[in-house]
Amino acid sequence: MQQKPATALVNVDNGNSIAMREQLMREINSLESKLKQLKLLDDGVDYSLEQTYREMIHSRREMLITMPGTTLF
């Protein structure tokens, strides 16, 4: 069963949605940078931290995709 898209919501504050989308994009960019830095470290790789970054990026992308007014990137 498919979930209804978030655009089905009523009385959505577009100004707040824009600010939230921008915040999510900043967080995604920051987490992706940290993940790249982690991979470049020569000391042993922390796989649990790497997985945590991946999950955080994924969850923010999912939130971003389901927000009203957001197109897929």
Sine and cosine of phi, psi and omega as CSV:
sin_phi,cos_phi,sin_psi,cos_psi,sin_omega,cos_omega
0.00,0.00,0.79,-0.61,-0.04,-1.00
-1.00,0.10,0.57,-0.82,0.04,-1.00
-0.99,0.13,0.63,-0.78,0.04,-1.00
-0.93,0.38,0.62,-0.78,0.00,-1.00
-0.91,0.42,0.42,-0.91,-0.03,-1.00
-0.90,0.45,-0.31,0.95,-0.01,-1.00
-0.93,0.37,-0.17,0.99,0.04,-1.00
-0.97,0.23,-0.14,0.99,0.00,-1.00
-0.95,0.32,0.48,-0.88,0.05,-1.00
-0.95,-0.32,0.34,-0.94,0.03,-1.00
0.82,0.57,0.73,0.69,0.03,-1.00
-0.99,0.10,0.77,-0.64,0.04,-1.00
-0.99,0.17,0.98,-0.22,-0.07,-1.00
-0.89,0.45,-0.59,0.81,0.03,-1.00
-0.89,0.46,-0.67,0.74,0.03,-1.00
-0.93,0.37,-0.60,0.80,0.02,-1.00
-0.90,0.43,-0.65,0.76,0.01,-1.00
-0.90,0.44,-0.71,0.70,0.01,-1.00
-0.89,0.46,-0.65,0.76,0.00,-1.00
-0.92,0.39,-0.67,0.74,0.05,-1.00
-0.87,0.50,-0.70,0.72,0.00,-1.00
-0.89,0.45,-0.66,0.75,0.03,-1.00
-0.89,0.45,-0.70,0.71,0.01,-1.00
-0.88,0.48,-0.67,0.74,0.02,-1.00
-0.90,0.44,-0.65,0.76,0.04,-1.00
-0.89,0.46,-0.68,0.73,-0.01,-1.00
-0.91,0.41,-0.66,0.76,0.03,-1.00
-0.88,0.48,-0.73,0.68,0.00,-1.00
-0.88,0.48,-0.68,0.73,0.00,-1.00
-0.90,0.44,-0.71,0.71,-0.01,-1.00
-0.91,0.41,-0.62,0.79,0.04,-1.00
-0.90,0.43,-0.63,0.78,0.05,-1.00
-0.90,0.44,-0.69,0.73,0.02,-1.00
-0.90,0.44,-0.61,0.79,0.03,-1.00
-0.90,0.43,-0.67,0.74,0.05,-1.00
-0.89,0.46,-0.68,0.73,0.02,-1.00
-0.88,0.47,-0.66,0.75,0.00,-1.00
-0.87,0.49,-0.66,0.75,-0.01,-1.00
-0.93,0.37,-0.45,0.89,-0.03,-1.00
-0.99,0.14,-0.25,0.97,-0.01,-1.00
-0.90,0.44,0.67,-0.75,0.01,-1.00
-0.99,0.14,-0.48,0.88,0.02,-1.00
-0.92,0.39,0.42,-0.91,-0.09,-1.00
-0.61,0.80,0.58,-0.81,-0.02,-1.00
-0.98,0.20,0.75,-0.66,0.06,-1.00
-1.00,-0.04,1.00,-0.07,-0.09,-1.00
-0.91,0.41,-0.53,0.85,0.00,-1.00
-0.94,0.35,-0.62,0.78,0.05,-1.00
-0.93,0.37,-0.65,0.76,0.05,-1.00
-0.86,0.51,-0.70,0.72,0.02,-1.00
-0.91,0.41,-0.61,0.79,0.03,-1.00
-0.88,0.47,-0.71,0.70,0.05,-1.00
-0.87,0.50,-0.70,0.72,0.00,-1.00
-0.87,0.50,-0.67,0.74,0.00,-1.00
-0.93,0.38,-0.62,0.78,0.03,-1.00
-0.91,0.41,-0.67,0.75,0.05,-1.00
-0.89,0.46,-0.73,0.69,-0.02,-1.00
-0.87,0.50,-0.72,0.70,-0.05,-1.00
-0.91,0.42,-0.61,0.79,0.03,-1.00
-0.94,0.35,-0.61,0.80,0.07,-1.00
-0.90,0.44,-0.65,0.76,0.04,-1.00
-0.89,0.46,-0.69,0.72,0.05,-1.00
-0.88,0.48,-0.69,0.72,-0.03,-1.00
-0.88,0.47,-0.69,0.72,-0.03,-1.00
-0.90,0.43,-0.57,0.82,-0.08,-1.00
-1.00,0.04,-0.06,1.00,0.00,-1.00
-0.97,0.25,0.57,-0.82,0.05,-1.00
-0.87,0.50,0.64,-0.77,0.07,-1.00
0.99,0.17,0.12,0.99,-0.02,-1.00
-0.99,-0.17,0.75,-0.66,0.10,-0.99
-0.99,-0.17,0.40,-0.92,0.01,-1.00
-0.92,0.40,0.61,-0.80,0.01,-1.00
-0.92,-0.39,0.00,0.00,0.00,0.00
